[in-house]
Structure formats: structure tokens, C-alpha cells
Amino acid sequence: MSLPRIALLTLAILIPGACSTVVSQQPLGQSADPESAQTLGGDWKAEKGLVRFSPLSDGHMSIQILPPKEGRSAPPPFDVELRRSGDLRYANLHDPDDPEAPGYLFLRYKVNEGGHIVGWIPDTDVFRKAVTSGRLPGQLLGNRISRVILITASQGEMDAFLATIDDDDAWETNHPVVVWNPDAPDTPK
């Protein structure tokens, strides 16, 4: 089973070099987060260009990667569902056009004091070990080169699992995904 188109697009733009990923059959977060979707609306600077976040409804937003030069075509926009569990925020990506998509690609994020979005992808080793040991319901798809760790846990099981491990262990905190506020003085040029 291949990775969803949306996962490949996002990994290529935001997370260079990723070859394994964690997906969940359901979006992470107890409830929709429409307030964050409204707050994050606008153009942001990503590592490889500009990204437009357009709020939709009920915590969903459309994300469009803008072409680097006039006249170039852009990839189609994709839908991201923002959800929260308490003070924790999650962005969930699912490709509705791909019936083979195994689930939602997700990351935990926050807006830092500089106004930039900082996100962390799941630590694949932690989630792989949790699935293979039976601590977290799921299965491994693919092979050693391209692996999808599919989490089949309920929302309650996922929240309970995350509560048992330190954030530095659950998320790739050493390799954050950053989307910069283009109006902030510390945004890279």
C-alpha cells in the first residue's frame, strides 16, 4: 500500500528525508478547533516557499503551497483538520481523493511567542515499538524502506498512551517543522 498523495506532498515540502511515518485511522484530538483555524488563516513562509492557510468550517482549513515563481503551477490544495485535547493542538491530514489512504498523517503543533507555527511529527521508533509490543493497537504496513505505522487505537486509547510517555519521547522534538509568520522580524529571508 502506498503512502497517500497528501502525505508525500507534505513530507516533501515540510519534512525532507522522511521515509517512515505514523498515521492514525481517526484524527488525533478530542474536539475540533475552529478557533485555531481562523487564527492561522493567511500566508506563511515554509522551508521551500509560501503556504496559504484558508479557514474552512469546523476546524478544517485548506492548505495551498504557492508556486515559487509567477506562471508556475501549484499542487492542488489539501484539507487539514485541526483538533485539540485540552491544551494540546494537532493537525491531521487525510487525502479524501485517495481511497487507499490508510489514515491521517498527524503532528502536534503550537504557535510560539514569535508567532511562528512549530510542529512535531511522531517519533516513528516510539510508535513502532508501542504497536509491536501491543501497548497501542495498530499494524505495520510496507517494508523496511517505506513503512507506515498505522494506529488503530480509539481516541481514548491514544490519549491514554500519550499520557504515559514524555513529549520529548513521543515527538521528534529535535527536528521541528516550522512555518514562519512572514511579518515577524526573525523570519528567515
N, C-alpha and C positions, 0 to 999 in steps of 0.2 A: 504494500500500500504506500503510495507516495504522499509526501507532505502536502498539505493544502497550499494552493497558489498563494493565499494571503500570508501564510507562514513563511514561505520562501521569499516573498517580496519584502516583508517586514525584516526578516533576518538579513537579507542582502543590504537593506538601507540602514538599519539601525544597529545590527549586531554582526559585524563582519567576522567570518571564520567559524560560525556555529555549525555543528554537524549533527548534534543530538538536541532534542527539545522535549519539553514536558507539555502535554496537553490534558485538558480535563473534559469529560463528557458534558459537563454543565459549567456555566460561567462561575468563576470564583466571586465570593462576596454575598452577604446575606440579603442585601437590598440594592435596588437601582440607585444611581447617584446623579440625578438630573442637574443638581446644583453645580457639581464639578464640570459637567458637560458644557453648561452655559459659561462658567468661569474660564474654561480653557479655549473657548472659541477664538479663532484668529489665525494669523500666520506665525509660524515658529521656525527657528533655524535648527536643522538636523545636521548630522555629520557630513552628509553629502548633498546638502541643498535645503530648500524651503519646503515646509509641510503646512498645509492648510487644514485646521480643525474646524468643522462646521457642526454645531449642535443640531441634533435631530429631536427625537422625543424620548421620554422616559429613560434618560441616562445614556442614550446612544449618540454617537457622533460619527460623521463621515470624515475620513482622513484622505486627503489628496496630496500626493507627492508632486510638487510643481516641477516642471521641466527646468533644467539649469539654463537653457538659452531659448530666446524667442524663436518660435517656429518649430521647436521640437515637440514631439508628442509625449504626453504623460501617461503613466499607467493608470488604469481605472481606479476610482476611489474605492475605499473599502469601509465597512462598518465596524466600529469598536463599541463595545458595551462597557460603560463604566459602572462599577458596583463597589459597595463598601461593606465591611464587617467592623462595626464600631468606628475607631479612628483610622483603620487601615483601608487603603484605596487600591482597587485592582482595575486593570484594563484587560478586557477579554476580546480576542479577535477570532472570528469564525467566518469562513467563506461560504455564504449561502448558495453560491453557484456551483460548488463542488460537492456532489453527493458522496464522494469518497472521503471527505474531510472527517478525520476521526474525532474531532472535538475542538475545544477552544484553546488557542495559544494564549497564555496569560502572563502578566507581570504585575508586580506590586510597584506602586509609584507614590510620589509625593511632590508637592511644589515647594521648593526650598526658599530660604529667606531672600535669595536673589531673584526670585520669580521664575526660575527655571524648573522644568519637569525633570525629575530624576527617577529612573525606574530600574528595577532589578528583576532579571529573569530567574526562574527557579534553578537551583543548583541540581544539575542532572544526576550527579552521583548520589546525593541525598535521597532524591525521589526514586531513583532506580533501586537503591538498597531497600527503601521502605516498601516498594512494591514486591521485590523478590523475596523479602523476609515475611511478607504478609501483614506488616503493620498498616499498610494503606492499600485498599482494594485497587487493582489495576492490572495492566498487562504490558509487556514489551513488544513493540512492533518493529519490523525492519531487521537490519543486520548490524554488524559492528561498525560499519562506516556511516550509515544513516539510520539512526534509531529514534523512534518515537516512544516515549514513556506515556502511556495512556492511563490517566487516573479515572477510575470508575466509581470512586467514593461519592457518597452523598455530601451535600454542603456541610452538614453537621460533622460527618467523619473527617472531612478536610479541615474544618476549623479546629476540631479536637487534635488532629495530627499536628497542625501548625502551632498550636498552643504548647506542645510538648518539646519543641525544638527552638533554639535561639535563632533570631533573624539572620545573624551572620552565618548560620549553618544552612538555613532554608533557601537563601537567596544569594546570587552572585554579587555580593556587596563590594567586592574588589574590582568589578567590571560593570559599573552602572551604565545604563543607557541614558543619555542626556539630550533633551530637546531644549534649546536655549530660547529665552524670551529675546526677540531681536531688538527690543528697546532698552534692555538692561546694559549698563556701561561695561560689564565684564563679559559680554558675549563675544566669543571669538569671531574675528573677521574672516 
